[in-house]
Amino acid sequence: MITIHDEPILSLKNVTMRYSNNVVLNGINLDVHRGEIIGYIGPNGAGKSTTLKILLGLIEDYQGTVEVFGEDIAASDYSYKRKIGYVPENAELYDNLTACEYLTFIGELYGMDRHDAEEKAENLILQFQMEDVFHNRIASFSKGMRQKILIISSLLHNPDLIFLDEPLSGLDANSVMVIKDILEQLVAQGKTIFYSSHIMDVVEKISNRIVLLIDGEIAADGTFEALQEQNKQGSLEGIFNQLTGFDDYKQTAQQFVDIVTDGEGRE
């Protein structure tokens, strides 16, 4: 049973971000509470990645206030980052390191004892049935194996707040099922998950709250059931298409196929 707690784990107050004259985020106000899994969605260029980078302390020249664990990150010493886990959409791993070396290194960065980090990493990699490659170089790993290493590295130090940007990329169907269940169990234990993805059916199934960003502004915020009722659509994909104004996808697909096939099969 998921319990949502009153105190915000993170809070954005009138957050605005500009690149030159381009407004990427326009007065974002958002509170996320302990025990929530937020599906943070939006079309490309909506400002999702910028939001994540601000929350992670990777971008500093924003306007407004960002609080994580009740602390204004602009005035913090970044110690709050030890309680955060992060899986980026595009990550560069140290290919010359073994999985053991990489995960132990990440654990130590988060303040873990070296022996404890290595032992915990080995136990976690065993759950993904990758124990036979624990001492192999990451350069030899497939996309799916690399993704599992990233997921393990984001959870190794038992963070309270977890940011996931397309975390299921490259994973097989069985691994996706395992990861989805892991996230549900972590949230049930009071962890907070900020989940950004374009895979709408996954966001729909695992999120207890969905935030839709369009052109740097929050266009919708609520449970899937609430958004479904408000927009009279049966799926999150349908809601997304309606709110973003993208309702001509079938026509676009038909035109694309016509060009590929020189109009074959059209009456």
C-alpha positions as CSV (number, residue, x, y, z in Angstrom):
1,M,0.0,0.0,0.0
2,I,1.5,3.3,-1.1
3,T,1.3,6.1,1.4
4,I,1.7,9.7,0.3
5,H,3.2,11.9,3.0
6,D,2.5,15.6,3.6
7,E,6.0,17.0,3.5
8,P,7.3,17.8,0.0
9,I,10.5,16.0,-0.9
10,L,11.1,18.5,-3.7
11,S,9.5,21.8,-4.5
12,L,9.8,24.1,-7.5
13,K,8.5,27.6,-7.0
14,N,8.1,29.9,-10.1
15,V,11.1,28.3,-11.8
16,T,12.0,29.9,-15.1
17,M,14.9,29.0,-17.3
18,R,16.1,30.8,-20.4
19,Y,18.7,30.0,-23.0
20,S,19.4,33.4,-24.7
21,N,16.0,34.6,-25.6
22,N,14.4,31.2,-25.6
23,V,12.2,30.4,-22.6
24,V,12.6,26.7,-21.8
25,L,10.7,26.7,-18.4
26,N,8.1,29.3,-17.7
27,G,7.2,29.7,-14.1
28,I,7.0,26.1,-13.0
29,N,5.4,25.4,-9.7
30,L,5.5,21.8,-8.5
31,D,5.5,20.0,-5.2
32,V,6.5,16.3,-5.0
33,H,5.9,14.3,-1.8
34,R,7.5,11.3,-0.3
35,G,6.0,8.1,-1.5
36,E,4.9,9.5,-4.9
37,I,6.0,8.2,-8.3
38,I,5.6,11.1,-10.7
39,G,5.3,10.4,-14.4
40,Y,6.9,13.5,-16.0
41,I,6.0,13.6,-19.6
42,G,5.9,16.0,-22.6
43,P,6.9,16.4,-26.2
44,N,10.6,16.9,-27.2
45,G,11.7,20.4,-26.3
46,A,9.1,20.8,-23.6
47,G,11.7,21.3,-20.8
48,K,11.7,17.9,-19.2
49,S,15.5,17.4,-19.3
50,T,16.1,20.9,-18.2
51,T,13.9,20.4,-15.2
52,L,15.9,17.3,-14.2
53,K,19.2,19.0,-14.6
54,I,18.1,21.9,-12.4
55,L,16.9,19.5,-9.7
56,L,20.1,17.6,-9.9
57,G,22.2,20.8,-9.5
58,L,23.6,20.5,-13.0
59,I,22.2,23.9,-14.1
60,E,22.4,26.9,-11.8
61,D,21.4,30.0,-13.8
62,Y,17.7,29.6,-13.4
63,Q,15.2,31.9,-11.7
64,G,12.9,30.9,-8.9
65,T,13.4,28.6,-6.0
66,V,14.2,24.8,-5.9
67,E,14.1,23.0,-2.7
68,V,15.1,19.3,-2.2
69,F,14.6,17.7,1.2
70,G,13.4,21.1,2.4
71,E,16.7,22.8,1.5
72,D,17.2,25.5,-1.1
73,I,19.7,23.9,-3.4
74,A,21.1,27.3,-4.6
75,A,22.4,27.8,-1.0
76,S,23.3,24.2,-0.2
77,D,26.6,22.4,0.0
78,Y,25.3,19.7,-2.3
79,S,25.3,17.1,0.5
80,Y,21.6,16.4,-0.5
81,K,22.9,14.7,-3.6
82,R,24.0,11.7,-1.5
83,K,20.3,10.9,-1.0
84,I,19.6,11.0,-4.7
85,G,19.8,8.4,-7.4
86,Y,19.8,9.2,-11.1
87,V,19.6,7.2,-14.4
88,P,20.2,9.6,-17.3
89,E,18.8,9.0,-20.8
90,N,22.2,9.0,-22.3
91,A,25.0,8.0,-20.0
92,E,28.7,7.4,-20.6
93,L,30.1,4.5,-18.7
94,Y,33.8,3.9,-18.1
95,D,34.2,1.1,-20.6
96,N,37.7,0.1,-19.4
97,L,36.4,-0.7,-15.9
98,T,34.7,-3.9,-15.0
99,A,31.2,-3.9,-13.6
100,C,32.6,-4.6,-10.2
101,E,35.1,-1.7,-10.4
102,Y,32.5,0.8,-11.8
103,L,29.8,0.0,-9.2
104,T,32.3,0.0,-6.3
105,F,33.6,3.4,-7.5
106,I,30.0,4.8,-7.7
107,G,29.3,3.4,-4.2
108,E,32.4,5.1,-2.8
109,L,31.4,8.4,-4.4
110,Y,28.1,8.2,-2.4
111,G,30.1,7.6,0.8
112,M,29.8,3.8,1.0
113,D,32.6,1.7,2.4
114,R,34.5,0.0,-0.5
115,H,33.9,-3.6,0.7
116,D,30.2,-2.9,1.5
117,A,29.7,-1.3,-2.0
118,E,31.4,-4.3,-3.8
119,E,29.4,-6.9,-1.8
120,K,26.1,-5.1,-2.3
121,A,26.8,-4.6,-6.0
122,E,27.6,-8.3,-6.5
123,N,24.3,-9.2,-4.7
124,L,22.3,-6.8,-6.9
125,I,23.9,-7.9,-10.2
126,L,23.0,-11.5,-9.2
127,Q,19.4,-10.5,-9.2
128,F,19.7,-9.6,-12.9
129,Q,21.5,-13.0,-13.6
130,M,24.7,-11.1,-14.6
131,E,27.0,-12.6,-12.0
132,D,29.1,-14.2,-14.7
133,V,30.1,-10.8,-16.1
134,F,30.7,-9.0,-12.7
135,H,34.4,-8.9,-13.4
136,N,34.2,-8.3,-17.1
137,R,34.9,-4.9,-18.7
138,I,31.8,-2.9,-19.5
139,A,33.1,-2.4,-23.1
140,S,31.9,-5.9,-23.8
141,F,28.4,-5.3,-22.5
142,S,25.2,-5.0,-24.6
143,K,22.9,-2.0,-24.4
144,G,20.6,-3.9,-22.0
145,M,23.4,-5.0,-19.8
146,R,24.7,-1.4,-19.6
147,Q,21.3,-0.2,-18.6
148,K,21.1,-2.7,-15.8
149,I,24.5,-1.4,-14.5
150,L,23.1,2.1,-14.6
151,I,20.0,1.2,-12.7
152,I,22.1,-0.7,-10.1
153,S,24.4,2.3,-9.7
154,S,21.5,4.6,-9.1
155,L,20.1,2.5,-6.3
156,L,23.2,1.1,-4.7
157,H,23.4,3.7,-2.0
158,N,19.7,3.3,-1.1
159,P,18.6,6.9,-2.1
160,D,15.4,8.5,-0.9
161,L,14.8,10.4,-4.2
162,I,15.3,8.7,-7.6
163,F,15.3,10.4,-11.0
164,L,14.8,8.2,-13.9
165,D,15.1,9.4,-17.5
166,E,14.0,6.6,-20.0
167,P,15.3,3.9,-17.6
168,L,13.9,1.0,-19.6
169,S,15.8,1.8,-22.8
170,G,17.3,-1.4,-24.2
171,L,15.8,-3.8,-21.7
172,D,14.1,-7.0,-22.7
173,A,10.4,-7.6,-21.7
174,N,11.3,-9.7,-18.6
175,S,13.7,-7.1,-17.3
176,V,11.1,-4.4,-17.8
177,M,8.7,-6.4,-15.6
178,V,11.3,-6.7,-12.9
179,I,12.2,-3.0,-13.0
180,K,8.5,-1.9,-12.9
181,D,8.0,-4.1,-9.8
182,I,11.2,-2.8,-8.2
183,L,9.9,0.8,-8.6
184,E,6.5,-0.1,-7.1
185,Q,8.1,-1.8,-4.1
186,L,10.5,1.1,-3.5
187,V,7.7,3.6,-3.6
188,A,5.7,1.4,-1.2
189,Q,8.7,1.8,1.2
190,G,8.5,5.6,1.1
191,K,11.0,6.3,-1.7
192,T,10.1,9.1,-4.2
193,I,10.5,8.5,-7.9
194,F,10.6,11.2,-10.6
195,Y,10.0,9.2,-13.9
196,S,10.5,10.8,-17.3
197,S,9.7,8.7,-20.4
198,H,8.1,8.7,-23.8
199,I,6.7,5.2,-23.3
200,M,3.2,6.2,-22.3
201,D,1.8,2.8,-21.4
202,V,4.6,2.3,-18.8
203,V,4.0,5.8,-17.3
204,E,0.3,5.1,-17.2
205,K,0.7,1.9,-15.3
206,I,3.4,2.8,-12.7
207,S,2.7,6.5,-11.9
208,N,0.3,7.5,-9.1
209,R,0.5,11.1,-10.5
210,I,1.2,12.4,-14.0
211,V,2.6,15.8,-14.9
212,L,2.5,16.9,-18.5
213,L,4.8,19.7,-19.6
214,I,4.1,21.6,-22.8
215,D,6.3,24.5,-24.0
216,G,7.9,24.9,-20.6
217,E,4.6,25.0,-18.7
218,I,2.6,22.5,-16.7
219,A,-0.5,21.6,-18.9
220,A,-1.8,18.8,-16.7
221,D,-1.2,17.5,-13.2
222,G,-3.1,14.6,-11.6
223,T,-3.8,10.9,-11.4
224,F,-4.3,9.0,-14.6
225,E,-7.9,8.5,-13.7
226,A,-8.4,12.3,-13.2
227,L,-6.8,13.2,-16.5
228,Q,-8.8,10.5,-18.2
229,E,-12.0,12.0,-16.9
230,Q,-11.1,15.5,-17.8
231,N,-10.0,14.8,-21.3
232,K,-12.4,11.9,-22.2
233,Q,-9.6,9.7,-23.5
234,G,-9.1,6.0,-22.8
235,S,-5.3,6.0,-22.6
236,L,-2.5,8.3,-21.6
237,E,-1.3,8.3,-25.2
238,G,-4.7,9.7,-26.2
239,I,-4.6,12.3,-23.4
240,F,-1.1,13.2,-24.5
241,N,-2.1,13.6,-28.1
242,Q,-5.1,15.7,-27.2
243,L,-3.4,18.1,-24.9
244,T,-0.3,18.5,-27.2
245,G,-2.6,19.1,-30.2
246,F,-1.1,16.2,-32.1
247,D,-4.2,14.6,-33.6
248,D,-3.1,14.1,-37.2
249,Y,-0.6,11.3,-36.6
250,K,-2.6,8.8,-38.7
251,Q,-2.5,11.1,-41.6
252,T,1.2,11.7,-41.2
253,A,1.8,7.9,-41.0
254,Q,-0.3,7.4,-44.2
255,Q,1.6,10.1,-46.1
256,F,4.9,8.6,-45.0
257,V,3.9,5.1,-46.1
258,D,2.6,6.5,-49.4
259,I,6.0,8.0,-50.1
260,V,7.8,4.8,-49.1
261,T,5.6,2.6,-51.3
262,D,4.9,5.1,-54.1
263,G,1.2,4.9,-53.2
264,E,0.9,1.1,-53.7
265,G,-2.2,-0.4,-52.0
266,R,-4.1,2.9,-52.1
267,E,-7.5,2.8,-53.9
